[in-house]
Amino acid sequence: MVRLEITGEVDKHTGWIIDFAELKAIFKPTLDRLDHYYLNDIPGLENPTSEVLAEWIWKQIKSQLPHLTAVMVKETCTAGCIYRGE
């Protein structure tokens, strides 16, 4: 599971930080590169740990999502990581 954290000011007119449809549209090309593919064959993911995957996703979408503050990757319900661009 991948979770994106967005932080920012809530727009007074819409009541949100970002429209989820816009967020999904930005993330979709990255998700499509990962879904049902052997991650080791994707450049930059030769060692696809949760930590490496979270950082890789960050690098793919951060320029399009300035309010992105974290990428969370969960392998199981009890194991995963959070990458905050550090």
N, C-alpha and C positions, 0 to 999 in steps of 0.2 A: 504494500500500500504506500502511496506517495501522498503527502499532505503539504500544501503550500500555505505559509503564514504571511498575511498581508497586514501591514500596520500603516495607519495614516489618519488624516482628518476625515470625519464623516461629512459628506456633501449635504448641505442644508436642504437642497431641493430633492435629491434622490433618497437620502437616508442611508447611503452605503459609501464605502471607500472605493469599491470597484464593482462593476456589474459582473456577476458570476458568468454570464454568457461571454463577456470579453475575456475574463480569466481563462475560461475553458478554451476559447479560440486561440489564445496565446500559448497555452500548454499543449494543445492537441498535436502539433507537429513533433514535439519532443516525445510525447507519449507514443505516437505512431512509430517512432524510430525504435522504441523499446519493446512494445507489446508484441508478443509471440516471436521474438528474435532471440538468438543466442547472444547474450550480452558481451561475451568475450570477443566477438567478431566486430564490435562497434569501436571505432577509434576512440581511445581514451578510457575504455572500459575493459581493458584486457584483464584486469584484476577487479572484477565487479563486486567488491564488498559494499555493504550498505553505506559506509562512509564515502567511498569513492563515487558511488552512484548519486548520493545526495549532492556532493560537490559538483559533479558533472552536470546534473540537472540545473543547479544554480547558475553555472556558467552558460548554459544554453538559453536561459530565459531572463536572467537579471536585467539585461539591457532593455528588455521590453516591459519589465515590471519593476519600476523604480521603488514601489512600496513593498517589494518582497523582502521579508525579514528572516525567513527560515524555510528550509526544505527538510521535511521529515520523511524518513524511509523506514518502514516497519517490515521486518522479515516474518515475524510471528506476532501474536498478541502481547508477548512479553519482551521481545527483543527488537531493537531498532536504533536509529540515531537521528540527531538533529544537526543540520549544518546551517550556520548563520553567516557565511561569507568571510570567515576569519582565517 
